[in-house]
Amino acid sequence: AKAVIDHARSAVAALIGAESSEVVFTSGGTEGDNFAIRGSAEVLSRGGRRHLVASAIEHEAVLHTLKALARVGADTTLLPVDDSGVASPGDLRAALRDDTALVSVMHANNEIGTIQPIAELARIAHERGAVFHTDAVQSAGKIPIDVKALGVDLLSISAHKFYGPKGVGASWVKRGLRILPTSTGGKQECNRWAG
């Protein structure tokens, strides 16, 4: 069983240009989005970073997670998009604050197919010290994805979107990023980070 899981982890890593040790299996895109957003928000809030940013056209998995975190004290901002559904780098720059913890913008929109300028948005977020997550559920397996070229810290995918089984997904967590698992109530740190 371990050999099969290791092989699957290597295959996912190859799909997105990552190292296999950075891949965490989930039950799909929704859990992957929750894991990325809640897990990193929990760690970063300890340092006073409680502001979360996402585009206004994110999947409900992201939008509902932000609403839930807002109910427990997070401050959230939704970025507008233009007529083509693209989030403006200038709007992101204006929305960022010193206490911004995380920015989440989907790679490809699930309704209109717009591909976001993720590499540029991630660079802007990093300039202000924010972590960047992208929901790549709609793009994985359809267009090339390289997490290093995109410059993201977290990425979520779902197998059923590219002919894999339902109920299987993966999150990529950049080596060195501290994140808490969402299933433990934030009591222990995920073993996917390296010091």
C-alpha positions as CSV (number, residue, x, y, z in Angstrom):
1,A,0.0,0.0,0.0
2,K,2.8,2.4,0.8
3,A,4.4,1.8,-2.6
4,V,1.1,2.6,-4.3
5,I,0.7,5.8,-2.3
6,D,4.3,6.9,-2.9
7,H,3.8,6.3,-6.7
8,A,0.6,8.3,-6.7
9,R,2.3,11.1,-4.7
10,S,5.2,11.2,-7.2
11,A,2.7,11.3,-10.1
12,V,0.9,14.3,-8.6
13,A,4.2,16.0,-7.9
14,A,5.2,15.5,-11.6
15,L,1.9,16.9,-12.8
16,I,2.5,20.2,-11.0
17,G,6.3,20.5,-11.0
18,A,6.7,19.8,-7.3
19,E,8.6,17.4,-5.0
20,S,6.6,14.4,-3.8
21,S,7.2,15.2,-0.2
22,E,5.2,18.4,-0.6
23,V,2.0,16.7,-1.7
24,V,-0.8,16.0,0.8
25,F,-3.7,13.9,-0.2
26,T,-7.2,15.2,0.5
27,S,-10.8,14.1,-0.3
28,G,-11.0,16.7,-3.1
29,G,-10.8,20.4,-4.0
30,T,-13.1,21.6,-1.2
31,E,-11.0,19.9,1.5
32,G,-7.8,21.1,-0.2
33,D,-9.0,24.7,-0.2
34,N,-10.1,24.5,3.4
35,F,-6.8,22.9,4.4
36,A,-4.8,25.6,2.7
37,I,-6.8,28.6,3.8
38,R,-7.7,27.6,7.4
39,G,-4.3,25.9,8.0
40,S,-2.2,28.8,7.0
41,A,-4.6,31.4,8.4
42,E,-4.3,29.7,11.8
43,V,-0.5,29.9,11.9
44,L,-0.3,33.4,10.5
45,S,-2.9,34.8,12.9
46,R,-0.6,34.1,15.7
47,G,1.7,36.7,14.3
48,G,-1.2,39.3,14.1
49,R,-2.0,38.6,10.4
50,R,-5.7,38.3,10.3
51,H,-6.6,39.7,6.9
52,L,-7.5,37.3,4.0
53,V,-8.0,38.3,0.4
54,A,-9.7,36.4,-2.4
55,S,-11.2,37.2,-5.8
56,A,-15.0,37.7,-5.8
57,I,-15.4,34.8,-8.3
58,E,-13.8,32.1,-6.3
59,H,-15.4,28.7,-5.9
60,E,-17.8,28.4,-3.0
61,A,-15.2,26.2,-1.2
62,V,-13.0,29.3,-0.9
63,L,-15.8,31.9,-0.3
64,H,-17.5,29.8,2.4
65,T,-14.2,29.2,4.1
66,L,-13.5,33.0,4.2
67,K,-17.0,33.6,5.6
68,A,-16.5,31.1,8.3
69,L,-13.2,32.6,9.3
70,A,-14.7,36.1,9.3
71,R,-17.2,34.9,11.9
72,V,-14.3,34.1,14.2
73,G,-12.4,37.3,13.8
74,A,-10.7,37.3,10.4
75,D,-11.0,40.4,8.2
76,T,-11.7,39.6,4.5
77,T,-11.5,41.4,1.2
78,L,-13.0,40.2,-2.1
79,L,-11.2,41.5,-5.2
80,P,-13.4,42.6,-8.1
81,V,-12.8,41.2,-11.5
82,D,-13.1,42.9,-14.9
83,D,-15.6,42.1,-17.7
84,S,-13.4,39.1,-18.6
85,G,-13.3,37.8,-15.1
86,V,-9.7,38.7,-14.5
87,A,-8.5,40.0,-11.1
88,S,-6.3,43.1,-11.5
89,P,-2.8,43.1,-10.1
90,G,-3.4,46.8,-9.3
91,D,-6.6,46.0,-7.3
92,L,-4.7,43.3,-5.4
93,R,-1.8,45.7,-4.6
94,A,-4.4,48.2,-3.3
95,A,-6.2,45.6,-1.2
96,L,-3.1,44.3,0.6
97,R,-2.3,45.4,4.1
98,D,0.5,44.9,6.6
99,D,-1.7,42.3,8.3
100,T,-2.6,40.4,5.2
101,A,-2.0,36.7,5.9
102,L,-3.2,35.0,2.7
103,V,-4.4,35.7,-0.8
104,S,-6.4,33.0,-2.7
105,V,-7.1,33.4,-6.4
106,M,-8.2,30.4,-8.5
107,H,-6.0,29.5,-11.5
108,A,-8.9,29.0,-13.9
109,N,-12.5,29.9,-13.3
110,N,-15.0,27.1,-13.1
111,E,-17.7,29.0,-14.9
112,I,-16.2,31.2,-17.5
113,G,-12.7,29.6,-17.9
114,T,-10.7,32.7,-17.3
115,I,-7.0,32.0,-16.6
116,Q,-5.8,34.4,-13.9
117,P,-2.3,36.0,-13.9
118,I,-1.3,33.9,-10.9
119,A,2.5,34.5,-11.1
120,E,2.1,38.3,-11.1
121,L,-0.5,38.1,-8.3
122,A,1.6,35.8,-6.2
123,R,4.7,38.1,-6.6
124,I,2.6,41.1,-5.4
125,A,1.3,39.2,-2.4
126,H,4.8,38.1,-1.5
127,E,6.0,41.7,-1.6
128,R,3.7,42.3,1.4
129,G,4.6,39.1,3.2
130,A,1.4,37.3,2.4
131,V,1.1,33.6,1.5
132,F,-0.5,32.8,-1.8
133,H,-2.9,29.9,-2.5
134,T,-4.4,29.0,-5.9
135,D,-7.3,26.6,-6.5
136,A,-6.2,24.7,-9.6
137,V,-9.1,22.3,-9.6
138,Q,-10.3,23.4,-13.1
139,S,-6.8,23.7,-14.7
140,A,-4.9,20.7,-13.4
141,G,-4.5,18.1,-16.1
142,K,-5.8,20.4,-18.8
143,I,-3.1,23.1,-19.0
144,P,0.5,22.9,-17.8
145,I,1.0,23.8,-14.2
146,D,4.4,24.4,-12.5
147,V,4.2,25.6,-8.9
148,K,7.6,27.1,-9.1
149,A,6.9,29.1,-12.2
150,L,3.6,30.3,-10.7
151,G,5.4,31.3,-7.5
152,V,2.5,30.1,-5.3
153,D,2.8,28.7,-1.7
154,L,-0.3,26.4,-1.7
155,L,-2.2,24.7,-4.5
156,S,-5.3,22.5,-4.5
157,I,-6.4,20.0,-7.1
158,S,-9.2,17.4,-7.5
159,A,-8.7,14.1,-9.3
160,H,-12.2,13.8,-10.8
161,K,-11.6,16.9,-13.0
162,F,-9.0,15.0,-15.0
163,Y,-10.5,11.5,-15.1
164,G,-9.4,10.4,-11.7
165,P,-11.6,8.9,-9.0
166,K,-14.2,11.1,-7.2
167,G,-13.4,11.8,-3.6
168,V,-9.6,12.2,-4.1
169,G,-7.7,15.4,-4.3
170,A,-4.3,16.8,-3.3
171,S,-2.8,19.9,-1.8
172,W,0.7,21.1,-2.5
173,V,2.4,22.8,0.4
174,K,5.6,24.6,-0.4
175,R,8.5,23.2,1.6
176,G,9.2,25.4,4.6
177,L,5.6,26.7,4.9
178,R,4.0,26.2,8.3
179,I,0.4,25.0,8.1
180,L,-2.0,23.4,10.5
181,P,-4.2,20.4,9.6
182,T,-7.9,21.4,9.7
183,S,-9.1,18.0,11.0
184,T,-7.3,18.3,14.4
185,G,-8.8,21.6,15.4
186,G,-5.4,23.3,15.0
187,K,-3.8,21.5,17.9
188,Q,-0.8,20.0,16.1
189,E,1.2,21.2,13.2
190,C,1.2,19.3,9.9
191,N,4.3,17.2,9.2
192,R,4.5,18.7,5.7
193,W,6.7,21.6,6.7
194,A,10.4,21.6,7.0
195,G,12.4,23.9,9.3
